[in-house]
Amino acid sequence: MGCPLKEVCTKVKGDRQVHWNPIFEEMKTKAKTALECDKKAAIYARRKIEVESVFGHIKGN
């Protein structure tokens, strides 16, 4: 099964499969909804500063 317009869209040889995970999509929706709450968004913003920077320093060494 091939697309007659494939050459227009991509230069990749062969076919590729795209998998859609409904559980992952549901989790992303929940996370997005949680970040719409100001209190939870503030907690996440603080986490980015406090935790993510530590991982950045570890990876840098």
mmCIF file of the N, C-alpha and C atoms, coordinates in Angstrom:
data_MODEL
# 
_entry.id   MODEL 
# 
loop_
_atom_site.group_PDB 
_atom_site.id 
_atom_site.type_symbol 
_atom_site.label_atom_id 
_atom_site.label_alt_id 
_atom_site.label_comp_id 
_atom_site.label_asym_id 
_atom_site.label_entity_id 
_atom_site.label_seq_id 
_atom_site.pdbx_PDB_ins_code 
_atom_site.Cartn_x 
_atom_site.Cartn_y 
_atom_site.Cartn_z 
_atom_site.occupancy 
_atom_site.B_iso_or_equiv 
_atom_site.pdbx_formal_charge 
_atom_site.auth_seq_id 
_atom_site.auth_comp_id 
_atom_site.auth_asym_id 
_atom_site.auth_atom_id 
_atom_site.pdbx_PDB_model_num 
ATOM 1   N N  . MET A 1 1  ? 0.852  -1.165 0.000  1.00 0.00 ? 1  MET A N  1 
ATOM 2   C CA . MET A 1 1  ? 0.000  0.000  0.000  1.00 0.00 ? 1  MET A CA 1 
ATOM 3   C C  . MET A 1 1  ? 0.899  1.229  0.000  1.00 0.00 ? 1  MET A C  1 
ATOM 4   N N  . GLY A 1 2  ? 0.763  2.073  -0.984 1.00 0.00 ? 2  GLY A N  1 
ATOM 5   C CA . GLY A 1 2  ? 1.589  3.258  -1.080 1.00 0.00 ? 2  GLY A CA 1 
ATOM 6   C C  . GLY A 1 2  ? 0.769  4.480  -1.449 1.00 0.00 ? 2  GLY A C  1 
ATOM 7   N N  . CYS A 1 3  ? 1.305  5.620  -1.124 1.00 0.00 ? 3  CYS A N  1 
ATOM 8   C CA . CYS A 1 3  ? 0.635  6.881  -1.427 1.00 0.00 ? 3  CYS A CA 1 
ATOM 9   C C  . CYS A 1 3  ? 1.207  7.440  -2.724 1.00 0.00 ? 3  CYS A C  1 
ATOM 10  N N  . PRO A 1 4  ? 0.371  7.833  -3.657 1.00 0.00 ? 4  PRO A N  1 
ATOM 11  C CA . PRO A 1 4  ? 0.885  8.372  -4.921 1.00 0.00 ? 4  PRO A CA 1 
ATOM 12  C C  . PRO A 1 4  ? 1.562  9.740  -4.750 1.00 0.00 ? 4  PRO A C  1 
ATOM 13  N N  . LEU A 1 5  ? 1.339  10.422 -3.650 1.00 0.00 ? 5  LEU A N  1 
ATOM 14  C CA . LEU A 1 5  ? 1.927  11.740 -3.412 1.00 0.00 ? 5  LEU A CA 1 
ATOM 15  C C  . LEU A 1 5  ? 3.095  11.710 -2.432 1.00 0.00 ? 5  LEU A C  1 
ATOM 16  N N  . LYS A 1 6  ? 3.581  10.526 -2.101 1.00 0.00 ? 6  LYS A N  1 
ATOM 17  C CA . LYS A 1 6  ? 4.634  10.391 -1.101 1.00 0.00 ? 6  LYS A CA 1 
ATOM 18  C C  . LYS A 1 6  ? 5.876  11.208 -1.451 1.00 0.00 ? 6  LYS A C  1 
ATOM 19  N N  . GLU A 1 7  ? 6.268  11.218 -2.697 1.00 0.00 ? 7  GLU A N  1 
ATOM 20  C CA . GLU A 1 7  ? 7.471  11.944 -3.104 1.00 0.00 ? 7  GLU A CA 1 
ATOM 21  C C  . GLU A 1 7  ? 7.331  13.443 -2.877 1.00 0.00 ? 7  GLU A C  1 
ATOM 22  N N  . VAL A 1 8  ? 6.105  13.950 -2.876 1.00 0.00 ? 8  VAL A N  1 
ATOM 23  C CA . VAL A 1 8  ? 5.863  15.372 -2.650 1.00 0.00 ? 8  VAL A CA 1 
ATOM 24  C C  . VAL A 1 8  ? 6.044  15.711 -1.171 1.00 0.00 ? 8  VAL A C  1 
ATOM 25  N N  . CYS A 1 9  ? 5.673  14.780 -0.294 1.00 0.00 ? 9  CYS A N  1 
ATOM 26  C CA . CYS A 1 9  ? 5.675  15.034 1.151  1.00 0.00 ? 9  CYS A CA 1 
ATOM 27  C C  . CYS A 1 9  ? 6.987  14.708 1.846  1.00 0.00 ? 9  CYS A C  1 
ATOM 28  N N  . THR A 1 10 ? 7.708  13.712 1.362  1.00 0.00 ? 10 THR A N  1 
ATOM 29  C CA . THR A 1 10 ? 8.892  13.255 2.096  1.00 0.00 ? 10 THR A CA 1 
ATOM 30  C C  . THR A 1 10 ? 9.940  12.693 1.148  1.00 0.00 ? 10 THR A C  1 
ATOM 31  N N  . LYS A 1 11 ? 11.182 12.710 1.609  1.00 0.00 ? 11 LYS A N  1 
ATOM 32  C CA . LYS A 1 11 ? 12.287 12.135 0.831  1.00 0.00 ? 11 LYS A CA 1 
ATOM 33  C C  . LYS A 1 11 ? 12.712 10.794 1.404  1.00 0.00 ? 11 LYS A C  1 
ATOM 34  N N  . VAL A 1 12 ? 12.029 10.337 2.458  1.00 0.00 ? 12 VAL A N  1 
ATOM 35  C CA . VAL A 1 12 ? 12.381 9.104  3.145  1.00 0.00 ? 12 VAL A CA 1 
ATOM 36  C C  . VAL A 1 12 ? 12.056 7.903  2.262  1.00 0.00 ? 12 VAL A C  1 
ATOM 37  N N  . LYS A 1 13 ? 12.963 6.961  2.241  1.00 0.00 ? 13 LYS A N  1 
ATOM 38  C CA . LYS A 1 13 ? 12.737 5.719  1.497  1.00 0.00 ? 13 LYS A CA 1 
ATOM 39  C C  . LYS A 1 13 ? 11.974 4.743  2.381  1.00 0.00 ? 13 LYS A C  1 
ATOM 40  N N  . GLY A 1 14 ? 11.166 3.921  1.807  1.00 0.00 ? 14 GLY A N  1 
ATOM 41  C CA . GLY A 1 14 ? 10.421 2.919  2.560  1.00 0.00 ? 14 GLY A CA 1 
ATOM 42  C C  . GLY A 1 14 ? 9.193  3.511  3.235  1.00 0.00 ? 14 GLY A C  1 
ATOM 43  N N  . ASP A 1 15 ? 8.511  2.669  3.961  1.00 0.00 ? 15 ASP A N  1 
ATOM 44  C CA . ASP A 1 15 ? 7.296  3.085  4.652  1.00 0.00 ? 15 ASP A CA 1 
ATOM 45  C C  . ASP A 1 15 ? 7.583  3.256  6.131  1.00 0.00 ? 15 ASP A C  1 
ATOM 46  N N  . ARG A 1 16 ? 6.762  4.035  6.790  1.00 0.00 ? 16 ARG A N  1 
ATOM 47  C CA . ARG A 1 16 ? 6.897  4.170  8.229  1.00 0.00 ? 16 ARG A CA 1 
ATOM 48  C C  . ARG A 1 16 ? 5.529  3.975  8.849  1.00 0.00 ? 16 ARG A C  1 
ATOM 49  N N  . GLN A 1 17 ? 5.547  3.539  10.080 1.00 0.00 ? 17 GLN A N  1 
ATOM 50  C CA . GLN A 1 17 ? 4.304  3.312  10.804 1.00 0.00 ? 17 GLN A CA 1 
ATOM 51  C C  . GLN A 1 17 ? 4.166  4.365  11.886 1.00 0.00 ? 17 GLN A C  1 
ATOM 52  N N  . VAL A 1 18 ? 2.960  4.850  12.046 1.00 0.00 ? 18 VAL A N  1 
ATOM 53  C CA . VAL A 1 18 ? 2.668  5.800  13.104 1.00 0.00 ? 18 VAL A CA 1 
ATOM 54  C C  . VAL A 1 18 ? 1.716  5.110  14.066 1.00 0.00 ? 18 VAL A C  1 
ATOM 55  N N  . HIS A 1 19 ? 2.119  5.058  15.333 1.00 0.00 ? 19 HIS A N  1 
ATOM 56  C CA . HIS A 1 19 ? 1.297  4.415  16.352 1.00 0.00 ? 19 HIS A CA 1 
ATOM 57  C C  . HIS A 1 19 ? 0.686  5.489  17.236 1.00 0.00 ? 19 HIS A C  1 
ATOM 58  N N  . TRP A 1 20 ? -0.575 5.356  17.515 1.00 0.00 ? 20 TRP A N  1 
ATOM 59  C CA . TRP A 1 20 ? -1.303 6.296  18.351 1.00 0.00 ? 20 TRP A CA 1 
ATOM 60  C C  . TRP A 1 20 ? -1.693 5.585  19.628 1.00 0.00 ? 20 TRP A C  1 
ATOM 61  N N  . ASN A 1 21 ? -1.302 6.138  20.757 1.00 0.00 ? 21 ASN A N  1 
ATOM 62  C CA . ASN A 1 21 ? -1.572 5.528  22.048 1.00 0.00 ? 21 ASN A CA 1 
ATOM 63  C C  . ASN A 1 21 ? -2.640 6.347  22.770 1.00 0.00 ? 21 ASN A C  1 
ATOM 64  N N  . PRO A 1 22 ? -3.873 5.834  22.859 1.00 0.00 ? 22 PRO A N  1 
ATOM 65  C CA . PRO A 1 22 ? -4.955 6.606  23.487 1.00 0.00 ? 22 PRO A CA 1 
ATOM 66  C C  . PRO A 1 22 ? -4.708 6.891  24.969 1.00 0.00 ? 22 PRO A C  1 
ATOM 67  N N  . ILE A 1 23 ? -4.009 6.014  25.665 1.00 0.00 ? 23 ILE A N  1 
ATOM 68  C CA . ILE A 1 23 ? -3.723 6.238  27.085 1.00 0.00 ? 23 ILE A CA 1 
ATOM 69  C C  . ILE A 1 23 ? -2.763 7.418  27.228 1.00 0.00 ? 23 ILE A C  1 
ATOM 70  N N  . PHE A 1 24 ? -1.738 7.472  26.382 1.00 0.00 ? 24 PHE A N  1 
ATOM 71  C CA . PHE A 1 24 ? -0.788 8.576  26.413 1.00 0.00 ? 24 PHE A CA 1 
ATOM 72  C C  . PHE A 1 24 ? -1.489 9.891  26.088 1.00 0.00 ? 24 PHE A C  1 
ATOM 73  N N  . GLU A 1 25 ? -2.386 9.863  25.105 1.00 0.00 ? 25 GLU A N  1 
ATOM 74  C CA . GLU A 1 25 ? -3.123 11.070 24.735 1.00 0.00 ? 25 GLU A CA 1 
ATOM 75  C C  . GLU A 1 25 ? -3.980 11.547 25.906 1.00 0.00 ? 25 GLU A C  1 
ATOM 76  N N  . GLU A 1 26 ? -4.590 10.623 26.629 1.00 0.00 ? 26 GLU A N  1 
ATOM 77  C CA . GLU A 1 26 ? -5.402 10.981 27.795 1.00 0.00 ? 26 GLU A CA 1 
ATOM 78  C C  . GLU A 1 26 ? -4.526 11.607 28.882 1.00 0.00 ? 26 GLU A C  1 
ATOM 79  N N  . MET A 1 27 ? -3.347 11.054 29.084 1.00 0.00 ? 27 MET A N  1 
ATOM 80  C CA . MET A 1 27 ? -2.427 11.593 30.088 1.00 0.00 ? 27 MET A CA 1 
ATOM 81  C C  . MET A 1 27 ? -1.973 13.006 29.719 1.00 0.00 ? 27 MET A C  1 
ATOM 82  N N  . LYS A 1 28 ? -1.703 13.245 28.435 1.00 0.00 ? 28 LYS A N  1 
ATOM 83  C CA . LYS A 1 28 ? -1.309 14.576 27.993 1.00 0.00 ? 28 LYS A CA 1 
ATOM 84  C C  . LYS A 1 28 ? -2.440 15.581 28.221 1.00 0.00 ? 28 LYS A C  1 
ATOM 85  N N  . THR A 1 29 ? -3.670 15.156 27.965 1.00 0.00 ? 29 THR A N  1 
ATOM 86  C CA . THR A 1 29 ? -4.821 16.033 28.178 1.00 0.00 ? 29 THR A CA 1 
ATOM 87  C C  . THR A 1 29 ? -4.973 16.382 29.647 1.00 0.00 ? 29 THR A C  1 
ATOM 88  N N  . LYS A 1 30 ? -4.791 15.390 30.529 1.00 0.00 ? 30 LYS A N  1 
ATOM 89  C CA . LYS A 1 30 ? -4.880 15.646 31.968 1.00 0.00 ? 30 LYS A CA 1 
ATOM 90  C C  . LYS A 1 30 ? -3.790 16.612 32.419 1.00 0.00 ? 30 LYS A C  1 
ATOM 91  N N  . ALA A 1 31 ? -2.586 16.443 31.908 1.00 0.00 ? 31 ALA A N  1 
ATOM 92  C CA . ALA A 1 31 ? -1.486 17.330 32.281 1.00 0.00 ? 31 ALA A CA 1 
ATOM 93  C C  . ALA A 1 31 ? -1.760 18.752 31.811 1.00 0.00 ? 31 ALA A C  1 
ATOM 94  N N  . LYS A 1 32 ? -2.256 18.884 30.604 1.00 0.00 ? 32 LYS A N  1 
ATOM 95  C CA . LYS A 1 32 ? -2.572 20.208 30.063 1.00 0.00 ? 32 LYS A CA 1 
ATOM 96  C C  . LYS A 1 32 ? -3.662 20.883 30.893 1.00 0.00 ? 32 LYS A C  1 
ATOM 97  N N  . THR A 1 33 ? -4.678 20.123 31.272 1.00 0.00 ? 33 THR A N  1 
ATOM 98  C CA . THR A 1 33 ? -5.759 20.655 32.098 1.00 0.00 ? 33 THR A CA 1 
ATOM 99  C C  . THR A 1 33 ? -5.229 21.079 33.461 1.00 0.00 ? 33 THR A C  1 
ATOM 100 N N  . ALA A 1 34 ? -4.355 20.280 34.042 1.00 0.00 ? 34 ALA A N  1 
ATOM 101 C CA . ALA A 1 34 ? -3.794 20.604 35.355 1.00 0.00 ? 34 ALA A CA 1 
ATOM 102 C C  . ALA A 1 34 ? -3.003 21.901 35.298 1.00 0.00 ? 34 ALA A C  1 
ATOM 103 N N  . LEU A 1 35 ? -2.295 22.150 34.195 1.00 0.00 ? 35 LEU A N  1 
ATOM 104 C CA . LEU A 1 35 ? -1.478 23.351 34.086 1.00 0.00 ? 35 LEU A CA 1 
ATOM 105 C C  . LEU A 1 35 ? -2.322 24.607 33.875 1.00 0.00 ? 35 LEU A C  1 
ATOM 106 N N  . GLU A 1 36 ? -3.602 24.435 33.569 1.00 0.00 ? 36 GLU A N  1 
ATOM 107 C CA . GLU A 1 36 ? -4.486 25.585 33.438 1.00 0.00 ? 36 GLU A CA 1 
ATOM 108 C C  . GLU A 1 36 ? -4.861 26.142 34.807 1.00 0.00 ? 36 GLU A C  1 
ATOM 109 N N  . CYS A 1 37 ? -4.673 25.352 35.848 1.00 0.00 ? 37 CYS A N  1 
ATOM 110 C CA . CYS A 1 37 ? -4.907 25.789 37.224 1.00 0.00 ? 37 CYS A CA 1 
ATOM 111 C C  . CYS A 1 37 ? -3.672 26.581 37.672 1.00 0.00 ? 37 CYS A C  1 
ATOM 112 N N  . ASP A 1 38 ? -3.883 27.807 38.149 1.00 0.00 ? 38 ASP A N  1 
ATOM 113 C CA . ASP A 1 38 ? -2.752 28.666 38.520 1.00 0.00 ? 38 ASP A CA 1 
ATOM 114 C C  . ASP A 1 38 ? -1.871 28.048 39.598 1.00 0.00 ? 38 ASP A C  1 
ATOM 115 N N  . LYS A 1 39 ? -2.488 27.411 40.580 1.00 0.00 ? 39 LYS A N  1 
ATOM 116 C CA . LYS A 1 39 ? -1.723 26.820 41.679 1.00 0.00 ? 39 LYS A CA 1 
ATOM 117 C C  . LYS A 1 39 ? -0.805 25.704 41.165 1.00 0.00 ? 39 LYS A C  1 
ATOM 118 N N  . LYS A 1 40 ? -1.355 24.816 40.338 1.00 0.00 ? 40 LYS A N  1 
ATOM 119 C CA . LYS A 1 40 ? -0.556 23.711 39.804 1.00 0.00 ? 40 LYS A CA 1 
ATOM 120 C C  . LYS A 1 40 ? 0.495  24.214 38.825 1.00 0.00 ? 40 LYS A C  1 
ATOM 121 N N  . ALA A 1 41 ? 0.175  25.239 38.063 1.00 0.00 ? 41 ALA A N  1 
ATOM 122 C CA . ALA A 1 41 ? 1.146  25.808 37.128 1.00 0.00 ? 41 ALA A CA 1 
ATOM 123 C C  . ALA A 1 41 ? 2.329  26.401 37.892 1.00 0.00 ? 41 ALA A C  1 
ATOM 124 N N  . ALA A 1 42 ? 2.059  27.025 39.046 1.00 0.00 ? 42 ALA A N  1 
ATOM 125 C CA . ALA A 1 42 ? 3.138  27.599 39.859 1.00 0.00 ? 42 ALA A CA 1 
ATOM 126 C C  . ALA A 1 42 ? 4.042  26.500 40.414 1.00 0.00 ? 42 ALA A C  1 
ATOM 127 N N  . ILE A 1 43 ? 3.443  25.393 40.838 1.00 0.00 ? 43 ILE A N  1 
ATOM 128 C CA . ILE A 1 43 ? 4.235  24.270 41.337 1.00 0.00 ? 43 ILE A CA 1 
ATOM 129 C C  . ILE A 1 43 ? 5.129  23.720 40.230 1.00 0.00 ? 43 ILE A C  1 
ATOM 130 N N  . TYR A 1 44 ? 4.578  23.573 39.041 1.00 0.00 ? 44 TYR A N  1 
ATOM 131 C CA . TYR A 1 44 ? 5.355  23.049 37.914 1.00 0.00 ? 44 TYR A CA 1 
ATOM 132 C C  . TYR A 1 44 ? 6.489  24.010 37.552 1.00 0.00 ? 44 TYR A C  1 
ATOM 133 N N  . ALA A 1 45 ? 6.209  25.309 37.576 1.00 0.00 ? 45 ALA A N  1 
ATOM 134 C CA . ALA A 1 45 ? 7.239  26.293 37.249 1.00 0.00 ? 45 ALA A CA 1 
ATOM 135 C C  . ALA A 1 45 ? 8.386  26.220 38.254 1.00 0.00 ? 45 ALA A C  1 
ATOM 136 N N  . ARG A 1 46 ? 8.049  26.046 39.524 1.00 0.00 ? 46 ARG A N  1 
ATOM 137 C CA . ARG A 1 46 ? 9.078  25.926 40.561 1.00 0.00 ? 46 ARG A CA 1 
ATOM 138 C C  . ARG A 1 46 ? 9.889  24.646 40.358 1.00 0.00 ? 46 ARG A C  1 
ATOM 139 N N  . ARG A 1 47 ? 9.222  23.574 39.965 1.00 0.00 ? 47 ARG A N  1 
ATOM 140 C CA . ARG A 1 47 ? 9.904  22.305 39.731 1.00 0.00 ? 47 ARG A CA 1 
ATOM 141 C C  . ARG A 1 47 ? 10.934 22.446 38.617 1.00 0.00 ? 47 ARG A C  1 
ATOM 142 N N  . LYS A 1 48 ? 10.567 23.168 37.570 1.00 0.00 ? 48 LYS A N  1 
ATOM 143 C CA . LYS A 1 48 ? 11.504 23.344 36.465 1.00 0.00 ? 48 LYS A CA 1 
ATOM 144 C C  . LYS A 1 48 ? 12.792 24.003 36.934 1.00 0.00 ? 48 LYS A C  1 
ATOM 145 N N  . ILE A 1 49 ? 12.665 24.937 37.851 1.00 0.00 ? 49 ILE A N  1 
ATOM 146 C CA . ILE A 1 49 ? 13.847 25.643 38.350 1.00 0.00 ? 49 ILE A CA 1 
ATOM 147 C C  . ILE A 1 49 ? 14.638 24.771 39.310 1.00 0.00 ? 49 ILE A C  1 
ATOM 148 N N  . GLU A 1 50 ? 13.952 24.132 40.245 1.00 0.00 ? 50 GLU A N  1 
ATOM 149 C CA . GLU A 1 50 ? 14.626 23.394 41.318 1.00 0.00 ? 50 GLU A CA 1 
ATOM 150 C C  . GLU A 1 50 ? 15.154 22.036 40.883 1.00 0.00 ? 50 GLU A C  1 
ATOM 151 N N  . VAL A 1 51 ? 14.406 21.304 40.092 1.00 0.00 ? 51 VAL A N  1 
ATOM 152 C CA . VAL A 1 51 ? 14.770 19.927 39.760 1.00 0.00 ? 51 VAL A CA 1 
ATOM 153 C C  . VAL A 1 51 ? 15.481 19.816 38.419 1.00 0.00 ? 51 VAL A C  1 
ATOM 154 N N  . GLU A 1 52 ? 14.927 20.418 37.405 1.00 0.00 ? 52 GLU A N  1 
ATOM 155 C CA . GLU A 1 52 ? 15.489 20.249 36.070 1.00 0.00 ? 52 GLU A CA 1 
ATOM 156 C C  . GLU A 1 52 ? 16.911 20.790 35.975 1.00 0.00 ? 52 GLU A C  1 
ATOM 157 N N  . SER A 1 53 ? 17.216 21.847 36.702 1.00 0.00 ? 53 SER A N  1 
ATOM 158 C CA . SER A 1 53 ? 18.571 22.389 36.653 1.00 0.00 ? 53 SER A CA 1 
ATOM 159 C C  . SER A 1 53 ? 19.593 21.392 37.209 1.00 0.00 ? 53 SER A C  1 
ATOM 160 N N  . VAL A 1 54 ? 19.190 20.627 38.195 1.00 0.00 ? 54 VAL A N  1 
ATOM 161 C CA . VAL A 1 54 ? 20.080 19.608 38.759 1.00 0.00 ? 54 VAL A CA 1 
ATOM 162 C C  . VAL A 1 54 ? 20.436 18.578 37.695 1.00 0.00 ? 54 VAL A C  1 
ATOM 163 N N  . PHE A 1 55 ? 19.437 18.117 36.946 1.00 0.00 ? 55 PHE A N  1 
ATOM 164 C CA . PHE A 1 55 ? 19.705 17.150 35.878 1.00 0.00 ? 55 PHE A CA 1 
ATOM 165 C C  . PHE A 1 55 ? 20.594 17.766 34.800 1.00 0.00 ? 55 PHE A C  1 
ATOM 166 N N  . GLY A 1 56 ? 20.399 19.045 34.537 1.00 0.00 ? 56 GLY A N  1 
ATOM 167 C CA . GLY A 1 56 ? 21.239 19.727 33.554 1.00 0.00 ? 56 GLY A CA 1 
ATOM 168 C C  . GLY A 1 56 ? 22.698 19.755 33.990 1.00 0.00 ? 56 GLY A C  1 
ATOM 169 N N  . HIS A 1 57 ? 22.936 20.003 35.282 1.00 0.00 ? 57 HIS A N  1 
ATOM 170 C CA . HIS A 1 57 ? 24.307 20.019 35.794 1.00 0.00 ? 57 HIS A CA 1 
ATOM 171 C C  . HIS A 1 57 ? 24.927 18.628 35.768 1.00 0.00 ? 57 HIS A C  1 
ATOM 172 N N  . ILE A 1 58 ? 24.123 17.618 36.100 1.00 0.00 ? 58 ILE A N  1 
ATOM 173 C CA . ILE A 1 58 ? 24.633 16.241 36.079 1.00 0.00 ? 58 ILE A CA 1 
ATOM 174 C C  . ILE A 1 58 ? 25.035 15.848 34.657 1.00 0.00 ? 58 ILE A C  1 
ATOM 175 N N  . LYS A 1 59 ? 24.192 16.176 33.687 1.00 0.00 ? 59 LYS A N  1 
ATOM 176 C CA . LYS A 1 59 ? 24.487 15.821 32.293 1.00 0.00 ? 59 LYS A CA 1 
ATOM 177 C C  . LYS A 1 59 ? 25.685 16.587 31.776 1.00 0.00 ? 59 LYS A C  1 
ATOM 178 N N  . GLY A 1 60 ? 25.891 17.795 32.272 1.00 0.00 ? 60 GLY A N  1 
ATOM 179 C CA . GLY A 1 60 ? 26.988 18.624 31.799 1.00 0.00 ? 60 GLY A CA 1 
ATOM 180 C C  . GLY A 1 60 ? 28.353 18.125 32.223 1.00 0.00 ? 60 GLY A C  1 
ATOM 181 N N  . ASN A 1 61 ? 28.399 17.313 33.258 1.00 0.00 ? 61 ASN A N  1 
ATOM 182 C CA . ASN A 1 61 ? 29.694 16.841 33.766 1.00 0.00 ? 61 ASN A CA 1 
ATOM 183 C C  . ASN A 1 61 ? 30.084 15.526 33.174 1.00 0.00 ? 61 ASN A C  1 
# 
